[in-house]
Amino acid sequence: MWYKPYGRTGKEISVIGCGGMRFDNPEDIDANAELVLYAHSKGINYFDTAPGYDAGKSEEIFGAAFKQIPRESFYCSTKSSKADGDALRADLETSLRRMNVEKIDFFHIWYIVRAEQWSERKAGGAVAAALKAKAEGLVGHVVASLHITGAEICDIVREGLLEGITVGYNVLNFPFRGDALTCAAEMNIGVVTMNPLGGGLIPNNAERLDFLRGPDDRSVVEAALRFNVSHPAITSALVGFTTKQQVDEAVAAVENFQPYDAEHIENLKGRIGEGFDNLCTQCGYCLPCPEGVEIPKFLETYNYRILGQGDEDISSRLRYHWGLEPSAAGACIECGQCEDKCTQHLPIIDRLKYIAGMK
């Protein structure tokens, strides 16, 4: 396993992390704990979950696994979305109990889907409560999980309160978050990426996305993971495992791997632009919208429709990843400014209409 420093914390993190959002049959605590232990045996030492994953079962699964391995051999991460400081403290104490640990190594201010929510978390006492828990030794490092634009993330990172961030970043959306990685490197904080495989979209569309593979990549999944971890600012890419085979594939992708050089990355970005064939590349040139419609977020979600996802899945992604209702796309007044600026000449207005009509 390859390990990278997590910012200035002094901790070395496996470049493949184990995400706790996608367990099969989460009621079977022991079977899933065995999968976590298998990931650990393969050198993975970063384990990420949240109290809302599978109604708390995910934290229990990790807790069952953590009882069986030395505490110094892993780092655990969980979260709270509460704005009130006391409510965040209650979440933290519940997580500590479920996960069978005395300290959460990386505790996230969770689910910032609008830039103003960061101010709300500070005003409500959540950030202060997390920092207090760190001073008490219950938290190792205060970090944040952010679903906003790269530029908005920069504003938060530059305040200097965080030691790391978790952001969505993959070959399907990298332009949307590039600024965030630059700022994180400047501030010397850790970066963990969620959805490096597009929430399953990349492996499920391997044939269509085969253009992502380089000459030494054995699969599209391998290419996507290598794209992530080759970025010098990225510490670890989270993968939600459901089988031991998936663990083996992810570990093999980085074993004895030399990071892609800058020339390869730029060539790959060029192939992505050419190969997307009607998929939005998240460049953001369509902004700003005069009506405030968050076009890249809607179009990123529409990508999932093009790649075979149904309306229910699209609606869920909008609500739970981006914090948007489909009806919000209906604010479009069809002025056409976004389509004039779109470098791919996408039918943005028609796509927003479609999304606005979903339930």
N, C-alpha and C positions, 0 to 999 in steps of 0.2 A: 504494500500500500504506500501511496505517496501522501505526504503530510505537508501542510503549509502553515505558516504562522498566522494566527487570527489577530490581525492588526497589531496593536502594541500590548496585548494582554500577556504575552509570553507563552501562550498555549499553542501547541501544534495540533492541528485538526486534520483528519482524513479528508482528502479532496472529494470523496464520495461520502455523503451523510445519509443516515437512515431516517426517512420521514415517516411519521406515524398516522398519516391520514387515509391510507388505502388498504388497511388490513381486511382480508377476507374473513367473514364471520367473526367479528370482533368479540362476540360473546364467549368464544373459545379462548380464554385468556392463556392457557398453558400452551396451546398449539402455536399461537402467535408469538408468545414469549420465546419459544424455541427458534422461531425465525429471527427474532432480534438477536438471540445468542449466536446464531449462525453468522449473521452479519458481523457481529463483534469478533468472532473467531477468524474472520477474513481480513481483519485489520481496521474495520470501521469503528471509529471512536466517538462520533458525534451523532446524537440521537435527539430528534426534534419532534415535539408533539404540541398539543394545546388542549385545554379543558373541554372545548367544544367538539373535538374529534370523537365521533362515535359515542357522544354523551358521556365522556369521561373514561370510556373503556380503553382508549388508546393509552392514557396515562397509566391505567392499571396494568396493561400489557407490559409497558416498559418497566413498571415497578416490579412485576413478577420476574422479569429478566435481570434487573439490576441487583436483586437479592443474591444472584448466583455468580456474580463476577466482582473482582476487586474494584473498590470505588475509584482508585486512582487510574483505572484503565479506561475510563470513559468520561465524556462530557454530556450532560443532559440540558435540554432546552425546552422551555414551555412558555406560556404566554398568559396575558389577561387583556381583555378588550374594555375593561371598566374605566370610566373617566373619574369616578369617585375614588379617593385614596383608600378609604376603609374597605370599599368593595374589592379593590385590587388586592389589598392585603389578605382579604378572605380567600380570594382565588389562589393566591400564592400558598397559603397554609393548606388548602385542600390539595393542591398539586404536590406539595412536599409529602403529604400523607400517602396519596395514591402512588407516588413514584418511589416511595421507600428511600428517600434521601434526606439529608439534613441541609442541603444547599442546592439550589438550582444554579447551574454554572452560567447559563445565558438566559436571562429573563426578559421577555419581549413585551414592550408596549405594542399591543397587537391590533391589527386590522385598521390601519390608517388608510381609508379609501378616498378621503377628501383632505386637502391640505389644512383646512381650518380645524380638523379634528385634533391635530397635534396641539394647537393652542387650547382646545377644550380639555385635553388630557393634562396639560400643565395647570390650567385654571381649576380643574376639579380635584387636583391633588394626586393624580395617579403617578405622574413622573416623580414627584417628591417622595411618594410612598415607596416606589421602587428603589430610589436612591437611598432612602432610610433603611430598607431591608438589606441593601448591599452593605451599608455601614455596620449593620448588626451581624453580618456574616451569613444571612439566609440566601443571598444572591451573590453570585460571583461577578457578573457583568450585566449592566443594563443596556439593552439593545432594543431595536424596534423592527416590526414587520410592516412594510410599506407598499401600498398598491397605487401610488401616485406617480406623476411623471418624474423623469430624471431631474429636471430643473427644480421641481418642488422638493424632491428629496435632498438636493444640494442645500437648500435653505435650512432644512432641519439639521443636517449633518454638521453644517458650519457653526451651529450654536455650541457645539462641543460637549453636549450632555451625553452622547451615546458612544459606546465603544464598538458598536457593530450594527449592521443592518441585514435584514433578510428581504430580498426583492425577487420578483418574477423576472427571469432572464433566460432566453433560449434563442435558438436560431430563427424562430418565428417572430420574435418581438424585440430583438436587441437594440434597434435604433431608439426605441421609446425610453430606454433606461441607461443609455450610454453615459450621459452626464453624471448620473449617480455614481457609477463606478469610478469615474475620474475624480470626483470630489472625495469619495471614500479613500482612494489612494493618497490624495493630498493630505487628508486628515489622519492617515495611518490607522484606519479602523477596519475591522473584519467585514467580509461580505459573504453571506450564504445565499445561494440562489434556490428559489423554489420553482417547481415546474420546468426543470431543464429539459424534460421530454414532452413539454406541452401538455401536461396532464394526461398523457397516454396518446395524444394526437399524433405524435411523431412515429412511434412504433406501429400504430394502427394504420398509418399511411406510408409505410416504408417504401413501397414500390413507387408511388408518386414523388416522394421526397428523396429518391435515390441519388439525385444530383448533389446532395449534401456530402456524399462520401468522397474522401480523398483516396489516393492510391493505396494507402496503408490502413484504411478503415475497413474492418470486416463487416460492419453493418451500419445502418443509419443511426441506430441507437448509440453505437460507439462514437460515430462522428459527432452526434449532438452533445454527448457528454464531454468529449475532448474539446469541442468548441468552447464550452463553458469553462472548464478548468484550465484551459490554456491562457485565459485572461489573467494578467498578473494581479489584478485587484480582487479576483474571486478566490476566496478561501476554500469553499466547499460547495458542491452541488447536491441538493437533497433529492433522493429517489425514494418513492413510496413502494416498498417491496411487498409482493404477495406470495412469491415463491423463492426457494433457494436458488433456482436457476437464474432468476433475475438478479439476485445478489452476485452470483458468479459472473454474469455478463457485465455488470457494472464494474466490478473489481477488475476484470480482465481488460476493460477499456483503458484503465489507467496504469496497469502494471507494466513496468519498464517503458513507459511512454514518455517521450520527450515533447514538451509543449510545442504546439504549432508555432512557427515563427510568424512575424508580422506580415510577411509577404503572402503566406498561405491563408492567413485570416482575411486579408483584403481580397484575395482571389475568391475565397469562399463567399464573402459578402457579395461579390459581383455575381456569382452563380445563383445566390439566393434571389437577387433582384431580377435576374433573367428567368429563373425557374419557377417563380411563384405562380405565374399564369393566373392572374386575377385575384390572388391573395394580397391583402393589405400587408405591407412590410413595416408598418408602424413608424414611418419616418417623421410624422407630425407636421409635414409641410402644409397640410390642410387647415391648420390652426393659425390664428384664432378664429372661431366661429362667432359671427356677430350676435348670435342668440345664446352663446355659451354652451352649445352642444359639444359633448366630449367625444368628438368624432373618432379618434383612434381607438378608444375603448370599445365603442360599438362595432367598428369595423374589425377589430381583432376578434371579437366574439362571432361576427359573421363569417370569419374564416372557418370556424368550426362547422358551420352549415355547409360551406363549400366542400369540406372534407368529410361530410357524411353524418354529422351530428343532427339530432332532431331538435325541434323547437323547445322542448322541455329542458334539454341539456343546455341549450343556448341561454334560456331565461335564467337557469340556475347559475350559470357562470356569470352573467351580468350582475345578478343580485349578490352572490356570495364572494366573487373575486373582485368585482369592480364597484359594488355598492350602488348599482344603478337599476332602476326599473325600466323595462322595455319601453313603456309609454314616454319616457323622457326623450327618446329619439324623435318623438312627434313635435318637439319644439322647432324642428327645422322648418324654415320658411321658403326653402327652395330658391335661395338667391343665387346659388351656383358658384359662389366664391371658392368653396372647397374643391369643386371639380376642376375649376380653372387652374388651381395650384397643385393638384395631384399629379405627381410625376409618372404615375402608372395609368392615369386616365380612367380611374375606376368609376363606376356608376354609384357614387356615394349617396346621392339623394334617394335612389331606388332602394338601396340597402337600408337606409334609415327608415324609410317608409315600411319596409318589410318588418323590421324589428319593432317599430312602434305598434304594429298590428298584432304582435304576439301577446300571449297572456302569461 
